[in-house]
Structure formats: structure tokens, C-alpha cells
Amino acid sequence: MHVYKTKGFTRFARRHGIDDKALTEAIARAERGLIDADLGGGVIKQRIPRPGQGRSGGFRTIVLYRTQTRAVFVDGFAKSDQDNIDDDDLERFRALATEFLGYNATQVKKLVKAGVWIEVEFDGT
């Protein structure tokens, strides 16, 4: 399993003090079948805790996800700021999932090398 975050998501995470450990824990939960919301088309929503707090009042993240293959964090928001994503956003995320999850290893390496995606160390736990 390879885990990545986009440049835009990286800015969101840094601004809110979300570390890579919280991201890998969210993906480990997904790998165990504990997905907060399966939005279809390779798009899931996973909750991330606020630093020092629990997940329920924390952040919602949009992840483009394929089991045992790849996860790409693309968006995040606080529940207090936004209840959910709208239909237009969902369609955009599904289109991105088709594209991003279809990339081969060479394409992914180019994205990482260019700094468009940042790889998150993931050990599966």
C-alpha cells in the first residue's frame, strides 16, 4: 500500500496541525474495512482527529482509495465549517479517482519527484 497527499492537502494538514501519523492511522482503518463513508468510484471519507482530541469533532478528509494499492489524500475540512461535499465536488473527486488510481508506477514517481504528490510513510499499522 502506498499513501500520498497532494500539495493542496499538505497545506491544509500543516495549517491544522495534522501529522502523517493521523493519515496513516486513517488508511490503516480503511484497510481493516473501517471506512467512515464510501462515496463510490474510489472515493472515501475518513475522519481525522484534531490534535489532542478525538475523531468525532475533528476533520473530514477525502481520500482517493484502492484497497491494498494506493490512497491519495486530496481534500479536508472541519465538520464545523462544512457538513458534507456537494454533488459537483463528488463528481470531480470520482473523476480524479479514476485518473489518480489508474496511474502506473512511472507516472506516480514523476508526480512525487515534481512535488505534486508527497509520499507518506505507511507500515500498515
Secondary structure, DSSP 8 states (H G I E B T S, - for coil): -EEEEEHHHHHHHHHHT--HHHHHHHHHHHHTT--SEEEETTEEEEEE--TTS-STTSEEEEEEEETTTEEEEEEEEETTT-S---HHHHHHHHHHHHHHHH--HHHHHHHHHTTSEEEE-----
